[in-house]
């Protein structure tokens, strides 16, 4: 993680160096959670595309199975 010099919360800037150890820990937790949320969204996007592809494959398979009219 690159070291932040300041953070902004609700429009107020805070110097990271002046935070307590507990506050720095909270900031690290938030950073880690944001990264995990990003990874989960990436995975959700992948799964959504994969699901759509399988739906299309199923539709194509079912269409090929239809008797000729």
N, C-alpha and C positions, 0 to 999 in steps of 0.2 A: 504494500500500500504506500503510495506517495504521501509524504508528510504534508498535512494541511497547515497553513499558517493561521487562517481564520475560518470560521464557519458562520453561516447566517441562519438564524432560526427566527421565524416570524418577523423578518425584516430587521432584526438586530444582529450585528456582527459581534463575534466573540473571538478573542485571541486564544488559540488552542493551547499555547504554552501556559496560559494562566488558569487553565482548567485543573480541577483536582484530579487525583488518580481515579476516583470513582467516576467522575464525569468523562474522563478520557476512555475508561472502560465502556461506558454507555455509548460513546461515540463509535468505538470499535465495534460494538454489538450492532449498532445501526448500520454501519458500513458493511458488515458481514451479511446482515439480513437483506440489505439492498442488493448485494451481489447474488445472494441465493434467489431472491425474487426474480432478478434478471435471468438467471439460469433456468428457473422454472418456467418463465414466460417463453424462453427460447425452446424448451422442451415441449411446452404446450403447442407452440406454433408448428413444430415438427410433427407432433402427433396429429394435429388437425389436418395437415396436408396429407399425411399418410392415410388417415381415415378416409378423406375425400377420394384418394386414389383407389382404395379398396372398394369404396361404394361404386365408383365408376367401373372397376373391373367386374364387380358383381352384376351391375346393370348390363354390361356388354355380354356377359356369360348368359344371363337370362334371356336377352334378346336373341342370341344365337340358338337358344333352345326352343323358341316359339315355333309352332308349326306354321308352314306357309299357308296363307289364306287363299 
